[in-house]
Amino acid sequence: MTTFKKILIGLLSLFATLSFADNAKPSARPTSEAFKKSVIYQILPQHFTQEGTLKKAQEFLPHIKSLGVDIVYLCPVFVSDDDMNQDGWSRRQKASQLGNPRNPYRMKDYFNIDSRFGTSQDLKDFIAEAHSYGLKVILDLVYFHCGPTAVFIKDNPDFIIRDEKGNVKKGLWNFPQLNFKSRGLRDYLIKNMVYYIKDFDADGYRTDVEGEVPADFWREAYAEIVKIKPDVIMVAESERANAQVDVYDANYSFKWEYHTIDVFSAKKPASALRNIWEVQDKKFAKGSRLLRALDNHDTASDACQPNKGGARYEVQFGNRGMDAIQVLNFTIDGIPFIYNGNEFADDAPFSMFGDNMHGRMFVAWENIATREGWARMNLIRKLAKLRKDNTALWNGETKWIDNSAPNSVLSFTRTAKNEKVLVVINTRNAPVDACVKLPNVDVSTTMLNYGCNYKKCEKCISVKMRPYGYLVLRFR
């Protein structure tokens, strides 16, 4: 590395760690209009089809495209560690009782495709086919830790952190923690990122546990891959406040997910979502984009644990509850995110530690032929189109509007230039009446309405809402 490049990376690292007053916050780096409009669809290959292969998943790309999706995010398809010694398994992996050593987030070989999913050529074919439909594909990088028998450990003992006696230091999930003080490790991982962009034409990465990996590594790696693909997409699985200043296009928002779960299960008032939005708005760099999701491979697994309800959120909240959550996540600022099967009300038992040899838990594709499945797909398609067709929904300012039922009802506006949209959502499985304090409005179009009667009053919009009802209006 040149002296100039070292100095530049050092300055960027210092800049990202500084604390900023609200009026001096850094801004997120610009991203494309296409990304701001995008909808992300996550695939966990071993559960997506009964075959669990990339080749079979490829057959469903037309279905994914038909939903209005723009980006397919593949969970790790690289070789996972098959070590049977449970001393090196995570707590959740053991608790699944599936006996599967192949945790998809415990990597053995970053440069090869796990035989469960197919071959390197299968991944190349999947990406090429996705591109033919106008879909981009991002891959999942797991660089905080690796498996205990990772292929590089024997020849590169300095690639993992060790104590003063030379014993392996394990990270948060009981796996060997990678050593980013090693120049060799950094070069190895950057080469890995370059490899899938250059040789497979991947469109970017979702980075697992991003905040536990040094920020200067991500900046250094991004500087290399952006040379190959200037519009490369980077999504951080973290809530690091300044991640989007110089590398990332979006962050996860775990707190939004967990507050959504608590609100729709009536453990917290609806206003808790407004509160966490306001906290995050102050925390993140100006203009940051957060993923808006409920289900993903983690939350879907957790929901099925006996102490978390023992069933998918589709079962816990019901189809109408999940509909309301999708409306929320597609109309609030950020990037909406669909977990495989959400689009047809998948309610099948699930564990991310299963595959077709362990537990045989698969997406319930049969739901696609049910009334609920068809209704959900129509809703997702309508929401994706509304979002793309209305600047206020993909690039507008969010303003929370007070209402008379803050325990039950969310209400906010999205505005951009001359476009103004009001969203009202009942988060409860019970009817509610509320006054949304938005005076002097002239409703021009009802964009979406389920179970809501409304009328314009002098100082508010009065709504009568069915359980999990929602309303999306264009107004002047």
Salt bridges, closest charged atoms under 4 A:
GLU33 OE2 - LYS37 NZ 3.00
GLU59 OE1 - LYS56 NZ 3.07
ASP70 OD2 - LYS388 NZ 2.91
ASP82 OD2 - ARG102 NH2 3.76
ASP82 OD1 - LYS108 NZ 3.30
ASP114 OD2 - ARG102 NH1 3.06
ASP114 OD1 - ARG116 NE 3.51
ASP122 OD1 - LYS55 NZ 3.27
ASP140 OD1 - ARG206 NH1 2.85
ASP187 OD1 - ARG183 NH2 2.85
ASP201 OD2 - HIS131 ND1 3.31
ASP201 OD1 - LYS229 NZ 2.73
ASP203 OD2 - HIS131 NE2 2.65
ASP203 OD1 - LYS229 NZ 3.16
ASP208 OD1 - ARG206 NH1 2.91
GLU210 OE2 - ARG240 NH2 2.69
ASP216 OD2 - ARG186 NH1 2.94
GLU220 OE2 - ARG183 NH2 2.52
GLU220 OE1 - ARG186 NH1 3.52
GLU224 OE2 - LYS5 NZ 2.40
GLU224 OE2 - LYS227 NZ 3.38
ASP231 OD2 - LYS136 NZ 3.59
GLU237 OE2 - ARG206 NH2 3.08
GLU239 OE1 - LYS283 NZ 3.68
ASP246 OD2 - ARG219 NH1 3.98
ASP249 OD2 - ARG29 NH2 3.05
ASP262 OD2 - LYS268 NZ 3.61
GLU278 OE2 - ARG274 NE 3.14
ASP295 OD2 - ARG312 NH2 3.18
ASP298 OD1 - ARG92 NH2 2.71
ASP298 OD2 - HIS297 NE2 3.27
ASP302 OD1 - ARG92 NH1 2.98
GLU314 OE2 - ARG376 NH2 2.83
ASP323 OD2 - ARG320 NH1 3.75
ASP323 OD1 - ARG376 NE 2.60
ASP333 OD1 - ARG292 NH2 3.02
GLU343 OE2 - HIS63 NE2 2.71
ASP346 OD2 - ARG312 NH1 3.11
ASP355 OD2 - ARG116 NH1 3.00
ASP355 OD1 - HIS358 ND1 2.87
GLU372 OE2 - ARG371 NH2 3.99
ASP389 OD2 - LYS385 NZ 2.56
ASP402 OD1 - ARG274 NH1 2.71
ASP433 OD2 - LYS464 NZ 3.06
ASP442 OD2 - ARG476 NH2 2.75
